[in-house]
Amino acid sequence: MAQGPRSRAGRGGSPRSAARLAAVQALYQVEMTDAAGSSVTAEFVKHRIGQEIDGDNYVAADSKLFSDLVAGTLARAAELDPIISDALTPEWPLDRLEVILRAILRVATYELVARIDTPARVVITEYVDVAHAFFAGKEPGLANGVLDRIARTLRLSEWE
């Protein structure tokens, strides 16, 4: 079951890692509340990123990357969801996954599609780390397997 971030993801690490974690959290909020992505992004930049929350000081995220990840994922959802669905088994379709796991897969897939400046292996590692921040069970392994299939389809040349 999803919970708040349990690990150092977003609290330690790089501003890019913090941006990825925050993007996943923002997309979760958008899906759970039907709020506009732009208002959620503004709220995160103003009130969450780089702030102290529940006694933890969070790393200031790369705000340009954060904004691109959120806006790009939302804008290209109709393109991203079929890519993810093709990598899932019929027993576990995208709409059956927990909201936070869907958000992780969507942002990571967006980054694999649109941010070719980041190596696929880095994208996979970063989002598996994000999955570990929320899940103690099998979900990080599922994220790893799905993202590996997607990356090998979208960026086959990186594995050859």
MOBEL-V138792 format. One record per backbone hydrogen bond with DSSP energy under -1.0 kcal/mol. NH is the residue of the N-H (numbers start at 0). CO is the residue of the C=O. E is the energy in kcal/mol with one decimal. If there is no record, write none. Layout:
nh->NH co->CO e->E
nh->NH co->CO e->E
This chain:
nh->5 co->132 e->-3.5
nh->10 co->7 e->-1.9
nh->11 co->7 e->-3.1
nh->17 co->13 e->-2.4
nh->18 co->14 e->-1.8
nh->19 co->15 e->-1.9
nh->20 co->16 e->-2.3
nh->21 co->17 e->-2.5
nh->22 co->18 e->-2.3
nh->23 co->19 e->-2.1
nh->24 co->20 e->-2.3
nh->25 co->21 e->-2.7
nh->26 co->22 e->-2.5
nh->27 co->23 e->-2.1
nh->28 co->24 e->-2.3
nh->29 co->25 e->-2.5
nh->30 co->26 e->-2.4
nh->31 co->27 e->-2.5
nh->32 co->28 e->-2.2
nh->33 co->29 e->-2.1
nh->39 co->35 e->-2.1
nh->40 co->36 e->-2.7
nh->41 co->37 e->-2.2
nh->42 co->38 e->-2.2
nh->43 co->39 e->-2.6
nh->44 co->40 e->-2.5
nh->45 co->41 e->-2.3
nh->46 co->42 e->-3.2
nh->47 co->43 e->-1.8
nh->48 co->43 e->-2.8
nh->50 co->47 e->-2.1
nh->52 co->55 e->-2.7
nh->55 co->52 e->-2.0
nh->57 co->50 e->-2.3
nh->58 co->9 e->-1.8
nh->61 co->14 e->-2.1
nh->62 co->60 e->-1.2
nh->65 co->61 e->-2.8
nh->66 co->62 e->-2.6
nh->67 co->63 e->-2.2
nh->68 co->64 e->-3.0
nh->69 co->65 e->-2.3
nh->70 co->66 e->-2.6
nh->71 co->67 e->-2.9
nh->72 co->68 e->-1.9
nh->73 co->69 e->-2.3
nh->74 co->70 e->-2.6
nh->75 co->71 e->-1.9
nh->78 co->75 e->-1.2
nh->79 co->75 e->-2.3
nh->80 co->76 e->-2.6
nh->83 co->79 e->-2.2
nh->84 co->80 e->-2.9
nh->85 co->81 e->-2.1
nh->86 co->83 e->-1.1
nh->91 co->88 e->-1.3
nh->95 co->92 e->-1.9
nh->96 co->93 e->-1.1
nh->101 co->97 e->-2.4
nh->102 co->98 e->-2.4
nh->103 co->99 e->-2.1
nh->104 co->100 e->-2.4
nh->105 co->101 e->-2.7
nh->106 co->102 e->-2.6
nh->107 co->103 e->-2.4
nh->108 co->104 e->-2.3
nh->109 co->105 e->-2.5
nh->110 co->106 e->-2.5
nh->111 co->107 e->-2.3
nh->112 co->108 e->-2.3
nh->113 co->109 e->-3.4
nh->114 co->110 e->-1.6
nh->117 co->114 e->-2.0
nh->122 co->118 e->-2.1
nh->123 co->119 e->-2.7
nh->124 co->120 e->-2.4
nh->125 co->121 e->-2.8
nh->126 co->122 e->-2.3
nh->127 co->123 e->-2.2
nh->128 co->124 e->-2.1
nh->129 co->125 e->-1.8
nh->130 co->126 e->-2.3
nh->131 co->127 e->-2.3
nh->132 co->128 e->-1.3
nh->133 co->130 e->-1.1
nh->134 co->130 e->-2.4
nh->141 co->137 e->-2.0
nh->142 co->138 e->-2.9
nh->143 co->139 e->-2.4
nh->144 co->140 e->-2.5
nh->145 co->141 e->-2.7
nh->146 co->142 e->-2.7
nh->147 co->143 e->-2.3
nh->148 co->144 e->-2.2
nh->149 co->145 e->-2.5
nh->150 co->146 e->-2.9
nh->151 co->147 e->-2.4
nh->152 co->148 e->-1.3
nh->153 co->149 e->-3.0
nh->154 co->150 e->-3.0
nh->157 co->154 e->-2.1
nh->158 co->155 e->-2.1
